[in-house]
Amino acid sequence: MVTSFFDQFMSPWFLGVPLMALALTLPWMLFPAPSSRWLNNRLITLQGWFINRFTQQLLLPLGQGGHKWALMLTSLMIFLITLNLLGLLPYSYTPTTQLSLNMGFAVPLWLATVIIGMRNQPTISMGHLLPEGTPLPLIPVLIIIETISLFIRPIALGVRLTANLTAGHLLIQLISTAVFVLLPMMPTVAILTAAVLFLLTLLEVAVAMIQAYVFVLLLSLYLQENV
């Protein structure tokens, strides 16, 4: 029983074909395509309003050079939200519970921000490794600490997203299992547990959106330091 709780995080296969590619492709097929009409339907209007508001909030602290990343960061945000929400459906799979996938998102984008900073403003980027006014004996130690913290950033991005989604899915499965076990023995307790499960599911919907937003927001803050 203990190992079966973690079976939901295994990459599914069908007829020898991994379904990870299908899980990553499906969200793009669900987005409504913009039409050439003057008046759009409610879904496209709501989607456009959400994208515009998010882009404004995302680009607010960034300079003019960071606005080139608007399309990439907004697309990543919508993609992660869709993956996280689809993973809450029954008999579905959440690719973002895989640390390898999240690190595949985090490492290249973080490395791109570092390379941009080293290319455009190398003095300022290297200056982040040594705070101004540091005593001379502490300079080597602080450089080592700041370098380690710099390389920990992509790991923190990937682990944060993976851990939050994995913990939420495990809690939902544990509480739902408790509901089925308690239902024939203690129906009243089972109903109360089911209410807790419903509230937890609503919380997981919020966590799925918040974690995607935090992932992209931290990337934009890393970008802000280097443009």
CNS distance restraints for C-alpha pairs under 8 A (distance, minus, plus):
assign (resid   1 and name CA) (resid   5 and name CA) 6.76 0.50 0.50
assign (resid   2 and name CA) (resid   6 and name CA) 7.61 0.50 0.50
assign (resid   3 and name CA) (resid   7 and name CA) 6.78 0.50 0.50
assign (resid   4 and name CA) (resid   8 and name CA) 7.72 0.50 0.50
assign (resid   5 and name CA) (resid 170 and name CA) 6.89 0.50 0.50
assign (resid   5 and name CA) (resid 173 and name CA) 7.14 0.50 0.50
assign (resid   5 and name CA) (resid 174 and name CA) 7.86 0.50 0.50
assign (resid   6 and name CA) (resid  10 and name CA) 7.34 0.50 0.50
assign (resid   6 and name CA) (resid 170 and name CA) 7.82 0.50 0.50
assign (resid   8 and name CA) (resid  93 and name CA) 7.17 0.50 0.50
assign (resid   9 and name CA) (resid  93 and name CA) 7.51 0.50 0.50
assign (resid   9 and name CA) (resid  94 and name CA) 7.49 0.50 0.50
assign (resid   9 and name CA) (resid  97 and name CA) 6.60 0.50 0.50
assign (resid   9 and name CA) (resid  98 and name CA) 7.30 0.50 0.50
assign (resid   9 and name CA) (resid 166 and name CA) 7.99 0.50 0.50
assign (resid  11 and name CA) (resid  18 and name CA) 7.10 0.50 0.50
assign (resid  11 and name CA) (resid  19 and name CA) 7.16 0.50 0.50
assign (resid  11 and name CA) (resid  20 and name CA) 6.47 0.50 0.50
assign (resid  11 and name CA) (resid  93 and name CA) 7.95 0.50 0.50
assign (resid  11 and name CA) (resid  95 and name CA) 7.86 0.50 0.50
assign (resid  12 and name CA) (resid  18 and name CA) 6.07 0.50 0.50
assign (resid  12 and name CA) (resid  19 and name CA) 5.62 0.50 0.50
assign (resid  12 and name CA) (resid  20 and name CA) 7.06 0.50 0.50
assign (resid  12 and name CA) (resid  93 and name CA) 7.82 0.50 0.50
assign (resid  13 and name CA) (resid  17 and name CA) 5.36 0.50 0.50
assign (resid  13 and name CA) (resid  18 and name CA) 4.39 0.50 0.50
assign (resid  13 and name CA) (resid  19 and name CA) 5.55 0.50 0.50
assign (resid  14 and name CA) (resid  18 and name CA) 6.46 0.50 0.50
assign (resid  14 and name CA) (resid  19 and name CA) 6.87 0.50 0.50
assign (resid  19 and name CA) (resid  23 and name CA) 6.23 0.50 0.50
assign (resid  20 and name CA) (resid  24 and name CA) 6.23 0.50 0.50
assign (resid  20 and name CA) (resid  95 and name CA) 6.79 0.50 0.50
assign (resid  21 and name CA) (resid  25 and name CA) 6.11 0.50 0.50
assign (resid  22 and name CA) (resid  26 and name CA) 5.93 0.50 0.50
assign (resid  23 and name CA) (resid  27 and name CA) 7.53 0.50 0.50
assign (resid  23 and name CA) (resid  83 and name CA) 7.87 0.50 0.50
assign (resid  23 and name CA) (resid  93 and name CA) 7.24 0.50 0.50
assign (resid  23 and name CA) (resid  94 and name CA) 7.74 0.50 0.50
assign (resid  23 and name CA) (resid  95 and name CA) 6.92 0.50 0.50
assign (resid  24 and name CA) (resid  83 and name CA) 7.51 0.50 0.50
assign (resid  24 and name CA) (resid  95 and name CA) 7.31 0.50 0.50
assign (resid  25 and name CA) (resid  29 and name CA) 6.98 0.50 0.50
assign (resid  26 and name CA) (resid  30 and name CA) 6.65 0.50 0.50
assign (resid  27 and name CA) (resid  31 and name CA) 6.88 0.50 0.50
assign (resid  27 and name CA) (resid  79 and name CA) 6.79 0.50 0.50
assign (resid  27 and name CA) (resid  82 and name CA) 6.04 0.50 0.50
assign (resid  27 and name CA) (resid  83 and name CA) 6.70 0.50 0.50
assign (resid  28 and name CA) (resid  79 and name CA) 7.63 0.50 0.50
assign (resid  32 and name CA) (resid  43 and name CA) 7.62 0.50 0.50
assign (resid  32 and name CA) (resid  44 and name CA) 6.50 0.50 0.50
assign (resid  33 and name CA) (resid  44 and name CA) 7.82 0.50 0.50
assign (resid  34 and name CA) (resid  40 and name CA) 7.95 0.50 0.50
assign (resid  34 and name CA) (resid  44 and name CA) 6.83 0.50 0.50
assign (resid  35 and name CA) (resid  40 and name CA) 7.02 0.50 0.50
assign (resid  40 and name CA) (resid  44 and name CA) 6.17 0.50 0.50
assign (resid  40 and name CA) (resid  45 and name CA) 6.17 0.50 0.50
assign (resid  41 and name CA) (resid  45 and name CA) 6.23 0.50 0.50
assign (resid  42 and name CA) (resid  46 and name CA) 6.01 0.50 0.50
assign (resid  43 and name CA) (resid  47 and name CA) 6.10 0.50 0.50
assign (resid  44 and name CA) (resid  48 and name CA) 6.07 0.50 0.50
assign (resid  45 and name CA) (resid  49 and name CA) 6.17 0.50 0.50
assign (resid  46 and name CA) (resid  50 and name CA) 6.15 0.50 0.50
assign (resid  47 and name CA) (resid  51 and name CA) 6.20 0.50 0.50
assign (resid  48 and name CA) (resid  52 and name CA) 6.09 0.50 0.50
assign (resid  49 and name CA) (resid  53 and name CA) 6.16 0.50 0.50
assign (resid  50 and name CA) (resid  54 and name CA) 6.09 0.50 0.50
assign (resid  51 and name CA) (resid  55 and name CA) 5.99 0.50 0.50
assign (resid  51 and name CA) (resid  74 and name CA) 7.16 0.50 0.50
assign (resid  52 and name CA) (resid  56 and name CA) 6.18 0.50 0.50
assign (resid  53 and name CA) (resid  57 and name CA) 6.32 0.50 0.50
assign (resid  54 and name CA) (resid  58 and name CA) 5.99 0.50 0.50
assign (resid  54 and name CA) (resid  74 and name CA) 7.49 0.50 0.50
assign (resid  55 and name CA) (resid  59 and name CA) 6.01 0.50 0.50
assign (resid  55 and name CA) (resid  70 and name CA) 6.65 0.50 0.50
assign (resid  55 and name CA) (resid  74 and name CA) 6.57 0.50 0.50
assign (resid  56 and name CA) (resid  60 and name CA) 5.97 0.50 0.50
assign (resid  58 and name CA) (resid  62 and name CA) 7.74 0.50 0.50
assign (resid  58 and name CA) (resid  70 and name CA) 7.94 0.50 0.50
assign (resid  58 and name CA) (resid 217 and name CA) 6.91 0.50 0.50
assign (resid  58 and name CA) (resid 220 and name CA) 7.17 0.50 0.50
assign (resid  59 and name CA) (resid  63 and name CA) 7.69 0.50 0.50
assign (resid  59 and name CA) (resid  66 and name CA) 7.42 0.50 0.50
assign (resid  59 and name CA) (resid  67 and name CA) 6.47 0.50 0.50
assign (resid  59 and name CA) (resid  70 and name CA) 7.22 0.50 0.50
assign (resid  61 and name CA) (resid 224 and name CA) 7.33 0.50 0.50
assign (resid  62 and name CA) (resid  66 and name CA) 5.53 0.50 0.50
assign (resid  62 and name CA) (resid  67 and name CA) 7.06 0.50 0.50
assign (resid  62 and name CA) (resid 220 and name CA) 7.65 0.50 0.50
assign (resid  62 and name CA) (resid 223 and name CA) 7.94 0.50 0.50
assign (resid  62 and name CA) (resid 224 and name CA) 5.55 0.50 0.50
assign (resid  63 and name CA) (resid  67 and name CA) 6.96 0.50 0.50
assign (resid  63 and name CA) (resid 224 and name CA) 7.32 0.50 0.50
assign (resid  63 and name CA) (resid 227 and name CA) 7.08 0.50 0.50
assign (resid  64 and name CA) (resid  68 and name CA) 7.93 0.50 0.50
assign (resid  65 and name CA) (resid 227 and name CA) 6.02 0.50 0.50
assign (resid  66 and name CA) (resid  70 and name CA) 7.50 0.50 0.50
assign (resid  66 and name CA) (resid 223 and name CA) 6.95 0.50 0.50
assign (resid  66 and name CA) (resid 224 and name CA) 7.03 0.50 0.50
assign (resid  66 and name CA) (resid 227 and name CA) 6.37 0.50 0.50
assign (resid  69 and name CA) (resid  73 and name CA) 6.05 0.50 0.50
assign (resid  70 and name CA) (resid  74 and name CA) 5.94 0.50 0.50
assign (resid  71 and name CA) (resid  75 and name CA) 6.00 0.50 0.50
assign (resid  72 and name CA) (resid  76 and name CA) 6.11 0.50 0.50
assign (resid  73 and name CA) (resid  77 and name CA) 6.10 0.50 0.50
assign (resid  73 and name CA) (resid 216 and name CA) 6.32 0.50 0.50
assign (resid  73 and name CA) (resid 220 and name CA) 7.90 0.50 0.50
assign (resid  74 and name CA) (resid  78 and name CA) 6.31 0.50 0.50
assign (resid  75 and name CA) (resid  79 and name CA) 6.01 0.50 0.50
assign (resid  76 and name CA) (resid  80 and name CA) 6.07 0.50 0.50
assign (resid  76 and name CA) (resid 216 and name CA) 7.33 0.50 0.50
assign (resid  77 and name CA) (resid  81 and name CA) 6.19 0.50 0.50
assign (resid  77 and name CA) (resid 212 and name CA) 5.88 0.50 0.50
assign (resid  77 and name CA) (resid 213 and name CA) 6.27 0.50 0.50
assign (resid  77 and name CA) (resid 216 and name CA) 6.16 0.50 0.50
assign (resid  78 and name CA) (resid  82 and name CA) 6.13 0.50 0.50
assign (resid  79 and name CA) (resid  83 and name CA) 6.21 0.50 0.50
assign (resid  80 and name CA) (resid  84 and name CA) 6.06 0.50 0.50
assign (resid  80 and name CA) (resid  96 and name CA) 7.75 0.50 0.50
assign (resid  80 and name CA) (resid 212 and name CA) 5.52 0.50 0.50
assign (resid  81 and name CA) (resid  85 and name CA) 6.10 0.50 0.50
assign (resid  81 and name CA) (resid 208 and name CA) 6.37 0.50 0.50
assign (resid  81 and name CA) (resid 209 and name CA) 5.33 0.50 0.50
assign (resid  81 and name CA) (resid 212 and name CA) 5.66 0.50 0.50
assign (resid  82 and name CA) (resid  86 and name CA) 5.97 0.50 0.50
assign (resid  83 and name CA) (resid  87 and name CA) 6.21 0.50 0.50
assign (resid  83 and name CA) (resid  94 and name CA) 6.44 0.50 0.50
assign (resid  83 and name CA) (resid  95 and name CA) 7.02 0.50 0.50
assign (resid  83 and name CA) (resid  96 and name CA) 7.04 0.50 0.50
assign (resid  84 and name CA) (resid  88 and name CA) 6.96 0.50 0.50
assign (resid  84 and name CA) (resid  94 and name CA) 6.35 0.50 0.50
assign (resid  84 and name CA) (resid  96 and name CA) 6.85 0.50 0.50
assign (resid  84 and name CA) (resid 165 and name CA) 7.84 0.50 0.50
assign (resid  84 and name CA) (resid 208 and name CA) 5.24 0.50 0.50
assign (resid  84 and name CA) (resid 209 and name CA) 7.38 0.50 0.50
assign (resid  85 and name CA) (resid  89 and name CA) 7.38 0.50 0.50
assign (resid  85 and name CA) (resid 205 and name CA) 6.55 0.50 0.50
assign (resid  85 and name CA) (resid 208 and name CA) 6.22 0.50 0.50
assign (resid  85 and name CA) (resid 209 and name CA) 7.70 0.50 0.50
assign (resid  86 and name CA) (resid  92 and name CA) 7.02 0.50 0.50
assign (resid  86 and name CA) (resid  93 and name CA) 7.68 0.50 0.50
assign (resid  86 and name CA) (resid  94 and name CA) 7.12 0.50 0.50
assign (resid  87 and name CA) (resid  92 and name CA) 5.53 0.50 0.50
assign (resid  87 and name CA) (resid  93 and name CA) 5.13 0.50 0.50
assign (resid  87 and name CA) (resid  94 and name CA) 4.25 0.50 0.50
assign (resid  87 and name CA) (resid  95 and name CA) 7.78 0.50 0.50
assign (resid  88 and name CA) (resid  92 and name CA) 7.16 0.50 0.50
assign (resid  88 and name CA) (resid  94 and name CA) 7.68 0.50 0.50
assign (resid  88 and name CA) (resid 169 and name CA) 7.92 0.50 0.50
assign (resid  88 and name CA) (resid 205 and name CA) 7.71 0.50 0.50
assign (resid  95 and name CA) (resid 101 and name CA) 7.15 0.50 0.50
assign (resid  96 and name CA) (resid 101 and name CA) 6.45 0.50 0.50
assign (resid  96 and name CA) (resid 102 and name CA) 6.17 0.50 0.50
assign (resid  96 and name CA) (resid 161 and name CA) 7.33 0.50 0.50
assign (resid  96 and name CA) (resid 162 and name CA) 6.30 0.50 0.50
assign (resid  96 and name CA) (resid 165 and name CA) 7.58 0.50 0.50
assign (resid  97 and name CA) (resid 102 and name CA) 7.95 0.50 0.50
assign (resid  97 and name CA) (resid 161 and name CA) 7.60 0.50 0.50
assign (resid  97 and name CA) (resid 162 and name CA) 4.82 0.50 0.50
assign (resid  97 and name CA) (resid 163 and name CA) 7.53 0.50 0.50
assign (resid  97 and name CA) (resid 165 and name CA) 6.06 0.50 0.50
assign (resid  97 and name CA) (resid 166 and name CA) 5.74 0.50 0.50
assign (resid  98 and name CA) (resid 102 and name CA) 6.62 0.50 0.50
assign (resid  98 and name CA) (resid 162 and name CA) 6.42 0.50 0.50
assign (resid  99 and name CA) (resid 103 and name CA) 6.00 0.50 0.50
assign (resid  99 and name CA) (resid 158 and name CA) 6.23 0.50 0.50
assign (resid  99 and name CA) (resid 159 and name CA) 6.60 0.50 0.50
assign (resid  99 and name CA) (resid 162 and name CA) 5.80 0.50 0.50
assign (resid 100 and name CA) (resid 104 and name CA) 6.07 0.50 0.50
assign (resid 101 and name CA) (resid 105 and name CA) 6.50 0.50 0.50
assign (resid 102 and name CA) (resid 106 and name CA) 6.11 0.50 0.50
assign (resid 102 and name CA) (resid 157 and name CA) 7.77 0.50 0.50
assign (resid 102 and name CA) (resid 158 and name CA) 4.77 0.50 0.50
assign (resid 102 and name CA) (resid 159 and name CA) 7.72 0.50 0.50
assign (resid 102 and name CA) (resid 161 and name CA) 7.26 0.50 0.50
assign (resid 102 and name CA) (resid 162 and name CA) 7.11 0.50 0.50
assign (resid 103 and name CA) (resid 107 and name CA) 5.66 0.50 0.50
assign (resid 103 and name CA) (resid 154 and name CA) 7.00 0.50 0.50
assign (resid 103 and name CA) (resid 155 and name CA) 6.91 0.50 0.50
assign (resid 103 and name CA) (resid 157 and name CA) 7.65 0.50 0.50
assign (resid 103 and name CA) (resid 158 and name CA) 4.98 0.50 0.50
assign (resid 103 and name CA) (resid 159 and name CA) 8.00 0.50 0.50
assign (resid 104 and name CA) (resid 108 and name CA) 6.80 0.50 0.50
assign (resid 105 and name CA) (resid 109 and name CA) 6.64 0.50 0.50
assign (resid 105 and name CA) (resid 158 and name CA) 7.84 0.50 0.50
assign (resid 106 and name CA) (resid 110 and name CA) 5.95 0.50 0.50
assign (resid 106 and name CA) (resid 154 and name CA) 5.24 0.50 0.50
assign (resid 106 and name CA) (resid 155 and name CA) 7.64 0.50 0.50
assign (resid 106 and name CA) (resid 157 and name CA) 6.22 0.50 0.50
assign (resid 106 and name CA) (resid 158 and name CA) 6.14 0.50 0.50
assign (resid 107 and name CA) (resid 111 and name CA) 5.92 0.50 0.50
assign (resid 107 and name CA) (resid 154 and name CA) 5.32 0.50 0.50
assign (resid 107 and name CA) (resid 155 and name CA) 7.79 0.50 0.50
assign (resid 108 and name CA) (resid 112 and name CA) 6.04 0.50 0.50
assign (resid 109 and name CA) (resid 113 and name CA) 6.46 0.50 0.50
assign (resid 109 and name CA) (resid 219 and name CA) 7.45 0.50 0.50
assign (resid 110 and name CA) (resid 114 and name CA) 6.44 0.50 0.50
assign (resid 110 and name CA) (resid 153 and name CA) 7.80 0.50 0.50
assign (resid 110 and name CA) (resid 154 and name CA) 6.25 0.50 0.50
assign (resid 110 and name CA) (resid 219 and name CA) 6.80 0.50 0.50
assign (resid 110 and name CA) (resid 222 and name CA) 7.29 0.50 0.50
assign (resid 111 and name CA) (resid 115 and name CA) 6.13 0.50 0.50
assign (resid 112 and name CA) (resid 116 and name CA) 6.11 0.50 0.50
assign (resid 113 and name CA) (resid 117 and name CA) 6.26 0.50 0.50
assign (resid 113 and name CA) (resid 222 and name CA) 6.63 0.50 0.50
assign (resid 113 and name CA) (resid 223 and name CA) 5.25 0.50 0.50
assign (resid 113 and name CA) (resid 226 and name CA) 6.36 0.50 0.50
assign (resid 114 and name CA) (resid 118 and name CA) 6.20 0.50 0.50
assign (resid 114 and name CA) (resid 223 and name CA) 7.97 0.50 0.50
assign (resid 114 and name CA) (resid 226 and name CA) 6.76 0.50 0.50
assign (resid 115 and name CA) (resid 119 and name CA) 6.06 0.50 0.50
assign (resid 116 and name CA) (resid 120 and name CA) 5.94 0.50 0.50
assign (resid 116 and name CA) (resid 226 and name CA) 6.44 0.50 0.50
assign (resid 116 and name CA) (resid 227 and name CA) 7.17 0.50 0.50
assign (resid 117 and name CA) (resid 121 and name CA) 5.43 0.50 0.50
assign (resid 117 and name CA) (resid 122 and name CA) 6.20 0.50 0.50
assign (resid 117 and name CA) (resid 125 and name CA) 5.78 0.50 0.50
assign (resid 117 and name CA) (resid 225 and name CA) 7.62 0.50 0.50
assign (resid 117 and name CA) (resid 226 and name CA) 4.09 0.50 0.50
assign (resid 117 and name CA) (resid 227 and name CA) 6.15 0.50 0.50
assign (resid 118 and name CA) (resid 122 and name CA) 4.28 0.50 0.50
assign (resid 118 and name CA) (resid 123 and name CA) 7.91 0.50 0.50
assign (resid 118 and name CA) (resid 125 and name CA) 6.09 0.50 0.50
assign (resid 118 and name CA) (resid 126 and name CA) 7.75 0.50 0.50
assign (resid 118 and name CA) (resid 226 and name CA) 7.73 0.50 0.50
assign (resid 120 and name CA) (resid 226 and name CA) 7.88 0.50 0.50
assign (resid 120 and name CA) (resid 227 and name CA) 7.30 0.50 0.50
assign (resid 121 and name CA) (resid 125 and name CA) 6.22 0.50 0.50
assign (resid 121 and name CA) (resid 226 and name CA) 7.28 0.50 0.50
assign (resid 121 and name CA) (resid 227 and name CA) 7.70 0.50 0.50
assign (resid 122 and name CA) (resid 126 and name CA) 6.00 0.50 0.50
assign (resid 123 and name CA) (resid 127 and name CA) 5.97 0.50 0.50
assign (resid 124 and name CA) (resid 128 and name CA) 6.59 0.50 0.50
assign (resid 125 and name CA) (resid 129 and name CA) 7.69 0.50 0.50
assign (resid 125 and name CA) (resid 225 and name CA) 7.71 0.50 0.50
assign (resid 125 and name CA) (resid 226 and name CA) 6.53 0.50 0.50
assign (resid 126 and name CA) (resid 130 and name CA) 7.62 0.50 0.50
assign (resid 127 and name CA) (resid 131 and name CA) 7.00 0.50 0.50
assign (resid 128 and name CA) (resid 146 and name CA) 7.80 0.50 0.50
assign (resid 129 and name CA) (resid 142 and name CA) 7.35 0.50 0.50
assign (resid 129 and name CA) (resid 143 and name CA) 5.38 0.50 0.50
assign (resid 129 and name CA) (resid 146 and name CA) 5.18 0.50 0.50
assign (resid 129 and name CA) (resid 147 and name CA) 6.46 0.50 0.50
assign (resid 130 and name CA) (resid 134 and name CA) 7.30 0.50 0.50
assign (resid 130 and name CA) (resid 139 and name CA) 7.06 0.50 0.50
assign (resid 130 and name CA) (resid 142 and name CA) 6.48 0.50 0.50
assign (resid 130 and name CA) (resid 143 and name CA) 5.84 0.50 0.50
assign (resid 130 and name CA) (resid 146 and name CA) 7.44 0.50 0.50
assign (resid 134 and name CA) (resid 138 and name CA) 6.72 0.50 0.50
assign (resid 134 and name CA) (resid 139 and name CA) 6.46 0.50 0.50
assign (resid 135 and name CA) (resid 139 and name CA) 6.63 0.50 0.50
assign (resid 138 and name CA) (resid 142 and name CA) 6.03 0.50 0.50
assign (resid 139 and name CA) (resid 143 and name CA) 6.15 0.50 0.50
assign (resid 140 and name CA) (resid 144 and name CA) 6.35 0.50 0.50
assign (resid 141 and name CA) (resid 145 and name CA) 6.24 0.50 0.50
assign (resid 142 and name CA) (resid 146 and name CA) 5.95 0.50 0.50
assign (resid 143 and name CA) (resid 147 and name CA) 6.02 0.50 0.50
assign (resid 144 and name CA) (resid 148 and name CA) 6.20 0.50 0.50
assign (resid 145 and name CA) (resid 149 and name CA) 6.19 0.50 0.50
assign (resid 146 and name CA) (resid 150 and name CA) 6.09 0.50 0.50
assign (resid 147 and name CA) (resid 151 and name CA) 6.43 0.50 0.50
assign (resid 148 and name CA) (resid 152 and name CA) 6.15 0.50 0.50
assign (resid 149 and name CA) (resid 153 and name CA) 6.54 0.50 0.50
assign (resid 151 and name CA) (resid 155 and name CA) 7.64 0.50 0.50
assign (resid 152 and name CA) (resid 156 and name CA) 6.10 0.50 0.50
assign (resid 153 and name CA) (resid 157 and name CA) 6.28 0.50 0.50
assign (resid 154 and name CA) (resid 158 and name CA) 6.31 0.50 0.50
assign (resid 155 and name CA) (resid 159 and name CA) 5.98 0.50 0.50
assign (resid 156 and name CA) (resid 160 and name CA) 5.76 0.50 0.50
assign (resid 157 and name CA) (resid 161 and name CA) 6.51 0.50 0.50
assign (resid 157 and name CA) (resid 215 and name CA) 6.34 0.50 0.50
assign (resid 157 and name CA) (resid 218 and name CA) 7.96 0.50 0.50
assign (resid 158 and name CA) (resid 162 and name CA) 6.19 0.50 0.50
assign (resid 159 and name CA) (resid 163 and name CA) 5.78 0.50 0.50
assign (resid 160 and name CA) (resid 164 and name CA) 6.15 0.50 0.50
assign (resid 161 and name CA) (resid 165 and name CA) 6.34 0.50 0.50
assign (resid 161 and name CA) (resid 211 and name CA) 6.17 0.50 0.50
assign (resid 161 and name CA) (resid 212 and name CA) 7.61 0.50 0.50
assign (resid 161 and name CA) (resid 215 and name CA) 7.32 0.50 0.50
assign (resid 162 and name CA) (resid 166 and name CA) 5.96 0.50 0.50
assign (resid 163 and name CA) (resid 167 and name CA) 5.93 0.50 0.50
assign (resid 164 and name CA) (resid 168 and name CA) 6.23 0.50 0.50
assign (resid 164 and name CA) (resid 207 and name CA) 7.73 0.50 0.50
assign (resid 164 and name CA) (resid 211 and name CA) 7.76 0.50 0.50
assign (resid 165 and name CA) (resid 169 and name CA) 6.22 0.50 0.50
assign (resid 165 and name CA) (resid 207 and name CA) 7.76 0.50 0.50
assign (resid 165 and name CA) (resid 208 and name CA) 7.09 0.50 0.50
assign (resid 166 and name CA) (resid 170 and name CA) 6.17 0.50 0.50
assign (resid 167 and name CA) (resid 171 and name CA) 6.19 0.50 0.50
assign (resid 168 and name CA) (resid 172 and name CA) 6.26 0.50 0.50
assign (resid 168 and name CA) (resid 204 and name CA) 6.26 0.50 0.50
assign (resid 169 and name CA) (resid 173 and name CA) 6.23 0.50 0.50
assign (resid 170 and name CA) (resid 174 and name CA) 6.06 0.50 0.50
assign (resid 171 and name CA) (resid 175 and name CA) 6.09 0.50 0.50
assign (resid 172 and name CA) (resid 176 and name CA) 6.00 0.50 0.50
assign (resid 172 and name CA) (resid 197 and name CA) 6.62 0.50 0.50
assign (resid 172 and name CA) (resid 200 and name CA) 7.07 0.50 0.50
assign (resid 172 and name CA) (resid 201 and name CA) 7.12 0.50 0.50
assign (resid 173 and name CA) (resid 177 and name CA) 6.03 0.50 0.50
assign (resid 174 and name CA) (resid 178 and name CA) 6.28 0.50 0.50
assign (resid 175 and name CA) (resid 179 and name CA) 6.29 0.50 0.50
assign (resid 175 and name CA) (resid 193 and name CA) 7.09 0.50 0.50
assign (resid 175 and name CA) (resid 194 and name CA) 7.84 0.50 0.50
assign (resid 175 and name CA) (resid 197 and name CA) 6.27 0.50 0.50
assign (resid 176 and name CA) (resid 180 and name CA) 6.54 0.50 0.50
assign (resid 176 and name CA) (resid 194 and name CA) 7.30 0.50 0.50
assign (resid 176 and name CA) (resid 197 and name CA) 6.78 0.50 0.50
assign (resid 177 and name CA) (resid 181 and name CA) 6.27 0.50 0.50
assign (resid 178 and name CA) (resid 182 and name CA) 5.98 0.50 0.50
assign (resid 178 and name CA) (resid 190 and name CA) 7.62 0.50 0.50
assign (resid 178 and name CA) (resid 193 and name CA) 7.63 0.50 0.50
assign (resid 179 and name CA) (resid 183 and name CA) 5.90 0.50 0.50
assign (resid 179 and name CA) (resid 190 and name CA) 4.99 0.50 0.50
assign (resid 179 and name CA) (resid 191 and name CA) 7.53 0.50 0.50
assign (resid 179 and name CA) (resid 193 and name CA) 6.07 0.50 0.50
assign (resid 179 and name CA) (resid 194 and name CA) 6.17 0.50 0.50
assign (resid 180 and name CA) (resid 184 and name CA) 7.77 0.50 0.50
assign (resid 180 and name CA) (resid 190 and name CA) 7.58 0.50 0.50
assign (resid 181 and name CA) (resid 185 and name CA) 7.57 0.50 0.50
assign (resid 182 and name CA) (resid 186 and name CA) 5.32 0.50 0.50
assign (resid 182 and name CA) (resid 187 and name CA) 6.56 0.50 0.50
assign (resid 182 and name CA) (resid 189 and name CA) 6.97 0.50 0.50
assign (resid 182 and name CA) (resid 190 and name CA) 5.26 0.50 0.50
assign (resid 183 and name CA) (resid 187 and name CA) 4.72 0.50 0.50
assign (resid 183 and name CA) (resid 188 and name CA) 7.98 0.50 0.50
assign (resid 183 and name CA) (resid 189 and name CA) 7.77 0.50 0.50
assign (resid 183 and name CA) (resid 190 and name CA) 5.12 0.50 0.50
assign (resid 183 and name CA) (resid 191 and name CA) 7.76 0.50 0.50
assign (resid 186 and name CA) (resid 190 and name CA) 6.20 0.50 0.50
assign (resid 187 and name CA) (resid 191 and name CA) 6.17 0.50 0.50
assign (resid 188 and name CA) (resid 192 and name CA) 6.41 0.50 0.50
assign (resid 189 and name CA) (resid 193 and name CA) 6.08 0.50 0.50
assign (resid 190 and name CA) (resid 194 and name CA) 6.05 0.50 0.50
assign (resid 191 and name CA) (resid 195 and name CA) 6.30 0.50 0.50
assign (resid 192 and name CA) (resid 196 and name CA) 6.41 0.50 0.50
assign (resid 193 and name CA) (resid 197 and name CA) 6.15 0.50 0.50
assign (resid 194 and name CA) (resid 198 and name CA) 6.21 0.50 0.50
assign (resid 195 and name CA) (resid 199 and name CA) 6.36 0.50 0.50
assign (resid 196 and name CA) (resid 200 and name CA) 6.06 0.50 0.50
assign (resid 197 and name CA) (resid 201 and name CA) 6.11 0.50 0.50
assign (resid 198 and name CA) (resid 202 and name CA) 6.45 0.50 0.50
assign (resid 199 and name CA) (resid 203 and name CA) 6.25 0.50 0.50
assign (resid 200 and name CA) (resid 204 and name CA) 6.12 0.50 0.50
assign (resid 201 and name CA) (resid 205 and name CA) 6.33 0.50 0.50
assign (resid 202 and name CA) (resid 206 and name CA) 6.52 0.50 0.50
assign (resid 203 and name CA) (resid 207 and name CA) 6.13 0.50 0.50
assign (resid 204 and name CA) (resid 208 and name CA) 5.94 0.50 0.50
assign (resid 205 and name CA) (resid 209 and name CA) 6.58 0.50 0.50
assign (resid 206 and name CA) (resid 210 and name CA) 6.02 0.50 0.50
assign (resid 207 and name CA) (resid 211 and name CA) 5.79 0.50 0.50
assign (resid 208 and name CA) (resid 212 and name CA) 6.49 0.50 0.50
assign (resid 209 and name CA) (resid 213 and name CA) 6.29 0.50 0.50
assign (resid 210 and name CA) (resid 214 and name CA) 6.06 0.50 0.50
assign (resid 211 and name CA) (resid 215 and name CA) 6.06 0.50 0.50
assign (resid 212 and name CA) (resid 216 and name CA) 6.47 0.50 0.50
assign (resid 213 and name CA) (resid 217 and name CA) 5.92 0.50 0.50
assign (resid 214 and name CA) (resid 218 and name CA) 6.01 0.50 0.50
assign (resid 215 and name CA) (resid 219 and name CA) 6.49 0.50 0.50
assign (resid 216 and name CA) (resid 220 and name CA) 6.24 0.50 0.50
assign (resid 217 and name CA) (resid 221 and name CA) 6.29 0.50 0.50
assign (resid 218 and name CA) (resid 222 and name CA) 6.23 0.50 0.50
assign (resid 219 and name CA) (resid 223 and name CA) 6.16 0.50 0.50
assign (resid 220 and name CA) (resid 224 and name CA) 6.08 0.50 0.50
assign (resid 221 and name CA) (resid 225 and name CA) 6.59 0.50 0.50
assign (resid 222 and name CA) (resid 226 and name CA) 6.95 0.50 0.50
assign (resid 223 and name CA) (resid 227 and name CA) 6.32 0.50 0.50
